[in-house]
Amino acid sequence: MPLTRRPGTAADARGLVEVYAAYDMVEFGECDMERSDIEAMLALEDSESLVVEDDGIVGFADLAANGEAETLVDPSYDGAKDLHRELLTWAVQRAGERGIGRLEHWSGTSPEHASRVLGAVGFEAVRTMWRMHRDLAAYRPEAVWPAGVSMRRFDLERDGRDVWQVVMTSFAGAYGSHLRPYDDWVTRTIGTGYDVVCAEEDGAVVGVATTGVRGGDGHVGQLAVLPEHRGRGIARALLHECFRRDAVAGRAATTLGVDGENKTARQLYEKAGMRVTKEFRRWERDV
Ligand SMILES: CC(C)(COP(=O)(O)OP(=O)(O)OC[C@H]1O[C@@H](n2cnc3c(N)ncnc32)[C@H](O)[C@@H]1OP(=O)(O)O)[C@@H](O)C(=O)NCCC(=O)NCCS
C-alpha cells in the first residue's frame, strides 16, 4: 500500500498517542507525552505538521515558527529509518521556505535511532538536558515562604498575564527558551493540564511554578522567579509546594527537566533531594 502524506488535524491526536508511545519507548526509554500535549501542538496556529499513513499513522512531523521541530516514526514500520529521514528533510525544506533560520530537535542518548538520522541530515548535538526525579515515598514536603511572600491561588483570568510575564521575564536570554505569545503559552501550559503555584509579595506575582502530571508522576513544567526577587528562597518554596501537592495527590514522585548547564537550577534541585535519572540531547542546525 503506498504511503499517503497530508497535514495533521486535531482528529489525529488519538492515533498519534500510540505512535508517540511506541517511538518514545525506543528513543527515550519512557513515554510522558500526554494526549493533551499532542492536542495542544496540533492546535498551535503557527505550527504546521505532516502525517504519513500506511495502514494507520506511521510517521509525523511538526514544525513551529520558532524552529522547534518534532519528527517521529512507528518503530515497527519496515522503512522507519528512511521515513524518519524524509520527515526531517521535510522540516528543513519547509523551514527554508518559511524563512526559519535555525531548527531544534530532541533525541535520546543512543547513537542509533534518531541521533543517526539527525546527524545525517546536518543537525549537530549542541546541549544535554537532564530529567530530575524526587521520590516522594515517606516524604512530607512543606513549603517555607520567605517573610513577606505568600501563596496566591491561581485564577487564569485574573493572574494569567502576570504569570506569563514572570515566566517570560525570568527566562529571557536563557539558552533554548522561547518568548511565546500569551495565547501560545496558555495553550501549552494550562491547555495541557498544568496548574500554577504563584508566589506574591505586596499584591504582585514575583515567582511561579507550573505543576502537572506526566507519565503518572507530578511534573514541574516551568519554575521562574523575577530577577530582583532571587536568592531569598522563593524558588525553593515554590518547588516544595509542587512536591507537597504531588504527595497529597498520592503520586510516587515529582520530575522536571533542566538544561545541563543551568548550574543555579541544578543546585536548587539537588539541595531539594532531586536526582538525575535521564539525559536528553538537543540538536540544532542552520537552515
Ligand atoms: C533558578 C531560579 C528559579 C532560582 O530562584 P531563586 O528564588 O533565586 O532561588 P532560591 O532563592 O529559592 O534558592 C534556592 C537554592 O537554589 C540555589 N541557588 C539559587 N540562586 C543561586 C545562584 N545564583 N548560584 C548558585 N546557586 C543558587 C542554591 O542552592 C539555593 O539554596 P541556598 O540559598 O541554600 O544556597 C531563578 O534563578 C530563575 O528564575 N532563573 C531563570 C529561570 C530558570 O532557570 N528556571 C529553572 C529552569 S529549570
The ligand as a Tripos MOL2 file, in Angstrom:
@<TRIPOS>MOLECULE
LIG
   48    50     1     0     0
SMALL
NO_CHARGES

@<TRIPOS>ATOM
      1 C1         16.5230   29.2240   39.1350 C.3       1 LIG1
      2 C2         15.6410   30.2490   39.8660 C.3       1 LIG1
      3 C3         14.1910   29.8000   39.7480 C.3       1 LIG1
      4 C4         16.0770   30.2900   41.3440 C.3       1 LIG1
      5 O1         15.1960   31.1820   42.0240 O.3       1 LIG1
      6 P1         15.5540   31.7900   43.4820 P.3       1 LIG1
      7 O2         14.2680   32.2040   44.0980 O.co2     1 LIG1
      8 O3         16.6070   32.8010   43.3440 O.co2     1 LIG1
      9 O4         16.1550   30.5080   44.2360 O.3       1 LIG1
     10 P2         16.2070   30.3570   45.8400 P.3       1 LIG1
     11 O5         16.4960   31.6810   46.4610 O.co2     1 LIG1
     12 O6         14.9780   29.6400   46.2730 O.co2     1 LIG1
     13 O7         17.4760   29.4240   46.0430 O.3       1 LIG1
     14 C5         17.3720   28.0910   46.4210 C.3       1 LIG1
     15 C6         18.6670   27.3750   46.1430 C.3       1 LIG1
     16 O8         18.9930   27.4870   44.7460 O.3       1 LIG1
     17 C7         20.4090   27.6050   44.5890 C.3       1 LIG1
     18 N1         20.7000   28.9200   44.0210 N.ar      1 LIG1
     19 C8         19.8620   29.9680   43.8670 C.ar      1 LIG1
     20 N2         20.4910   31.0000   43.2800 N.ar      1 LIG1
     21 C9         21.7600   30.5840   43.0580 C.ar      1 LIG1
     22 C10        22.9100   31.1820   42.4520 C.ar      1 LIG1
     23 N3         22.8890   32.4360   41.9560 N.pl3     1 LIG1
     24 N4         24.0410   30.4450   42.3720 N.ar      1 LIG1
     25 C11        24.0820   29.1940   42.8590 C.ar      1 LIG1
     26 N5         23.0170   28.5740   43.4500 N.ar      1 LIG1
     27 C12        21.8800   29.2530   43.5340 C.ar      1 LIG1
     28 C13        21.0040   27.4840   45.9640 C.3       1 LIG1
     29 O9         21.2400   26.1010   46.1710 O.3       1 LIG1
     30 C14        19.8910   27.9580   46.8550 C.3       1 LIG1
     31 O10        19.9430   27.3890   48.1150 O.3       1 LIG1
     32 P3         20.8120   28.1410   49.2700 P.3       1 LIG1
     33 O11        20.2510   29.5270   49.3520 O.co2     1 LIG1
     34 O12        20.5320   27.3040   50.4810 O.co2     1 LIG1
     35 O13        22.2400   28.1080   48.8270 O.co2     1 LIG1
     36 C15        15.8230   31.6780   39.2680 C.3       1 LIG1
     37 O14        17.2030   31.9710   39.2280 O.3       1 LIG1
     38 C16        15.2400   31.8460   37.8770 C.2       1 LIG1
     39 O15        14.0560   32.1730   37.7130 O.2       1 LIG1
     40 N6         16.0760   31.6210   36.8410 N.am      1 LIG1
     41 C17        15.6370   31.7360   35.4380 C.3       1 LIG1
     42 C18        14.6890   30.6280   35.0710 C.3       1 LIG1
     43 C19        15.2720   29.2470   35.3490 C.2       1 LIG1
     44 O16        16.4270   28.9740   35.0510 O.2       1 LIG1
     45 N7         14.4290   28.3540   35.8820 N.am      1 LIG1
     46 C20        14.7630   26.9740   36.1420 C.3       1 LIG1
     47 C21        14.7570   26.2450   34.8560 C.3       1 LIG1
     48 S1         14.5660   24.5210   35.0470 S.3       1 LIG1
@<TRIPOS>BOND
     1     1     2 1
     2     2     3 1
     3     2     4 1
     4     2    36 1
     5     4     5 1
     6     5     6 1
     7     6     7 2
     8     6     8 1
     9     6     9 1
    10     9    10 1
    11    10    11 2
    12    10    12 1
    13    10    13 1
    14    13    14 1
    15    14    15 1
    16    15    16 1
    17    15    30 1
    18    16    17 1
    19    17    18 1
    20    17    28 1
    21    18    19 ar
    22    18    27 ar
    23    19    20 ar
    24    20    21 ar
    25    21    22 ar
    26    21    27 ar
    27    22    23 1
    28    22    24 ar
    29    24    25 ar
    30    25    26 ar
    31    26    27 ar
    32    28    29 1
    33    28    30 1
    34    30    31 1
    35    31    32 1
    36    32    33 2
    37    32    34 1
    38    32    35 1
    39    36    37 1
    40    36    38 1
    41    38    39 2
    42    38    40 1
    43    40    41 1
    44    41    42 1
    45    42    43 1
    46    43    44 2
    47    43    45 1
    48    45    46 1
    49    46    47 1
    50    47    48 1
@<TRIPOS>SUBSTRUCTURE
     1 LIG1         1 GROUP 0 **** ****
